């Protein structure tokens, strides 16, 4: 069975105002002392109003769901104990006039010296899915094959419509904010793993990025684990939606490996078309037209149906078909988490929005 693991990033906010608060160290300490959370499960992030959690390596979506609920509960309880709440939103809906301090780690401090405004506005959170690969060469082939499908995954995951107290008009404003870094957005095509390593090394040697950790492509090879890391999704309100994306992404990787073994050519898509497709996905979520893997304009439902059809055999083989397709149907029926945020804001104003994003830590 192909292994999978999930990382989630959470914002820490004031429970009344929704403003980000720099309680990261206190929350990590409290969560680390919680008997249901191992210390390494809750990690520091760039800003002191953020924390990151990571599941162990898993083979079953049920494991992923159980660990995410455990970690969400640990962080949520620790946040409340330190006077704040963990928010499950891809962007901070409001932010104060004073920037949130950077976590005092050498790498993070260097990033702020290099691009202070970008770091100050990095009040964004995503989910990353790691999927095991046999080796780096096959991992690069996987990257070349899945890149055309990631805009649809992004559209489905949208959970960041608000910024500075206003609706941005985008379903995933996080994608726009993150796209301002010099090496970000859709993953390029690589000839092989040697080409990947050479081009990554050239970027580091240029001095524009400090290390390969700043390859902020939507999918990349992990430098820490034998995995591909898919990074395009916003953090999810519901834990079971995060599980759904773990299943979708693992099935995309399994499908890519199977196609490569059968000699199926990798799909062709220019970088400019993929960039446009990504922008369209961030703009509309599943509430408007998208661009399919072949560059054709599609209604969102058709694009999602095409993705599910593409990965259906892999979902079936992994035993994930029923769970994933049921959750996909719910998403198409109810809309994305971005839609839920907008409804909450429209119906109850900022208090209802804050209640929504801060009371989902243990939601199934």
N, C-alpha and C positions, 0 to 999 in steps of 0.2 A: 504494500500500500504506500502511495506517495505521501510523505509527511507534510504537515502544515503547521504553522504557528502564526499568531496574531499579536501585533503591538497596537495599543490604543493610547492616544494622547488626550488629556483632559485639561480644561481650564479651571482655575480656582477663582471663584467670584464671591463678592459680598452677597448674602442671601436677600438683602432688601433692595439694593441698587443695581445689582448685576455687574458692578465694576470689578475688573480683575484685581486680585489682591496677592501680594508677594509672600504667600504662605507655603511655598513648595517644600522648603526644608522641614518645616514643622509637620506637614502632612506626610512626607516620606518617613519621618521618624516615627510618627504615630502608627502609620500603616505597617511599618517594619516590626513594631512591637505587637501587632495584632496576631493572635495565634493562628488565624486562617490565612495569613499572607507571609510568604518567605521574603526576607529582606531584599533580595535582588529582583523581586518581581516589580517593585515600584522604583522608578529611576528618575533622575533629574532631567530637565529639559532646558532649552535655551534661556527662557525667561522664568523668573521666580514665581510666576502665576501659572505655571504649567507643571504637570507630572506625566510620566509615561509608564504604562504597564506592559508586561510581556508575558504571554502564556508559555508554558513549556512546549517542546516539540510534541505534536499530537498526530495520531493516525485516523481519528474519528471526529466527526463534527460535534458529536455529543460531548467529547472531551473539551473541545474549544469552547462550547457554550458554558459548560460547568466552570472552567477556569475564568472566563470573562465575568460571569456572575460573581464568582468568589473575589476577583480583583476589584470589580466595581463596588462591591459591598465594602471591602477593606478601605479603599480610597474614600468612598462616600462617608463612612463612619469616621475616618481620620480627619476628613475635612470639617465635618460638623464639630468634632472635638476641638478644633483649632479656630472655630468661629467663622468658617466659610463653607461653601458648597462646591462640589465638583460639577462642572457644567459639560454636558454632552452636546457640543455645538462646534461646527468647523471654524467659526469666527466668533470673537467676542462681540456681542451685539452692541455694547457700549464700551467706551474706554475713557479714562480720565485724562486730564491735561498733562499730568506728570507721567513720563514713561515708567513702565514696570522695570525694576532692576534686572539686570542680567544675572543668571546663576554664576557665582564666582569660580568658574572653571577656565583655565588658560585658553582653551580653544574658543569658548564662547566670548570671552573678553576680547580676543583678537578679532572675532567676527564683528563685534560692535565697533571697534576701532576702524575696521575696514569699511563698514557700511552701516553707520549708526541709525539712519532713518529706517532702513529696511528691518533692522533688528528690533527697533522700538515698535514697529508695526507688525511684528511676527506673532501676533496674538491669534494664532490659527492652530487648529488641531486636526490631525488625520488619523487614519488607520492604515497599517502596513501589513500585508500578508506575505509571509515567507513560505515558499514551496520548495521542497527538496528536489535536487537535480542530480543526475549521475556524475557529471563533471562540468567544468567551466565551458568547454567547447559546446556541449549540448545546451548549457544554459544560455549562451549567446544565440544559438539557433532558436531557442524558445523565445527570447526577447524579440527577435526578428519576426516571429510568427504571431505573437499575441498583441503587438503594438496597435494593430488596426482595430482591435476589439475594446481597447481600454477607454476610448471616449464614451462608449455605451455604458461601461461599468461606472465611469465617473458620473454620467447623467443619473443613473439609478441611485448613486450614493449621496447625491447633493443634500447638504445639511448646513448651508452657510449663506442665507440670503441677506443677513443684516450686517451693517457696519456703521459705527458711530450713531446708533440710534435710528437709522433709516434703512428702508428696503433698498438694496442696491439695484434691483431689477435682474440680478443674477441669482440662479439657484445655488451656485457654488462660488461665492466670492473668494473663498480660500484659494481656489485655483488661480484666480487673478493675482492675488497678493503673492502667492508662492512663485508665480511665473516671473516675478521681477528679478530673481536671482540669475546670475549669468549663465549657469548650466542647469536648465530646468525644462519642464514641459515634456512633450512626446519624446520617446526614446529614438535615437537615430538607428539606421541599419548598419550593421557591422559585417565585415567579410568573415571573420572568425574570432576566436578568443584572443589571438595575438593582436589583431586589429583593435579590439576593444581595449586591451591593456595598453597598447601604444598610444591610442588617442586619449585615454584617461591620464596617462603619464604626461603627455604633452600639455594637457590642460593644467595639471598641477605645476609643471615646470614653468608655465607662463606666468605664474604668480597671481592669476585672477582668482583661483580657488586655492585653498590651503592644503586640501587633501581630498582623497576620493570620497570621503563622507559628504562632500559638497557637490557630488554628482546627483543633483536633485531631479533626475529624469523620473517619469512616471513608472518606469520599471528599470531595474538595474541588477547586476550581480552583487550579492552581499560579499563584503570583504571579511566578515566575521564567521559566516556560516556557509555550508555547501547548499546554498539556496539562491533562487531568484526572488527579488523583493519587489512587490507591486505596491506602489505608493500613491496611486491617483485618487483614492477614495477619501471623502470626508469621514471623520469619526461619526459613529451612528448613535441615534437616540436609543434605540432598542438593541439589546444584546443579541436577540435572534436575527436581526438584520445584519449585524456583524458576522454572525455564523453563516448566513446566506452568502455573503460576499466571499468568505473563506472558501465555501464550497464552489462557488462560481470560478474563483481564481484558480483553485487547485484543478478544476476540470479544464480550464483553458490551458494550463501547463500540461496536463496529461494528454489533451488532444494534440497539442503542438508536438510533444514527444512521439506520439503515435504517427502523426503525419510525416514527421521527419524519417521515422523508421521505414515507412512505406514509400519514401521518395517523392512525396507530394511537394511541389514547389511552395516556397513561402509566399504569402500574398504580397502584392506590390502596392505601395501607397507612397506618394511623394511626401516629403517632410512638410511642405507648405499646406498640402491638403489635410494632413493629420493635425497640424496646428489649427487650421480652421475648424476641423471637426471637434477638436478639444474645446475651442472657444464656444462653439455652438452648444456643446453638452453642458458646459459651465453656465451658459446663459439660460438655457431652458429647463435643465433637468429632464424629466419625462413629461413636461407640460407643453412641449412644442416640437417642431421638426428637428431631427438629428441628421447626421451624415453617417451612412453605413460604411462597412469595412472596404467597400469598393469605390467609395466616393460619391455614391448616389444619395440624393435627398430621400429621407424616409420619415414617416411619422414615428413617434417614439415607440408606440406599441409594436410596430413592425420591426424596428431596430432591436428591441428587447427579444421579440420572438425569434429573430434571426440568430441572436447570440445563444439563446437557449437551445435552438435546434442544432447549432454548431457543437455544443458541448454535451448534448443529451446522452450520447453513448458513454462518455466518461463519467457523467453523473450516475448513470445507471450502474456501471461497473463498480463504482465506489460505494453504492448503496445510498447515495445522497439525492436521488432523483425526486422522490416524493416530497422530502422536506424542502429542498431548494425551490422546486416549482411551485409549491404551496405558498412560500414566502414571496416569490416573484409575483404571483397572482394577487396577493394582498397589497404589494407595493403598487401595482398598476391600478388596483381598485381605489386605494386610499391616498395615493400620491407619495412623494418622497418626504423625508424628514423636513426638507426646506418648505414644502407645502404645509406641513403641520406647524412649523414656526410661524409662517405667515397667518394661518388661521388663528393661532393663539393671540398674536399681536392685534389682529383685526377685531377679534371678539372681546378681548380683555385687556388690551394695552400691554405695556411693559411688565406689569406684575404677573400677568398670565404667561407671558413669554418666559420670564425668569423661572416661574413655577414649572413650566414644561421642561426646560433644558436642565433643571437641577433636580428633578425628581424621577429620573429615568435610570439611575445608576444600577438598580436591581431589576429593571423591567425585563421580562422574558423576550 
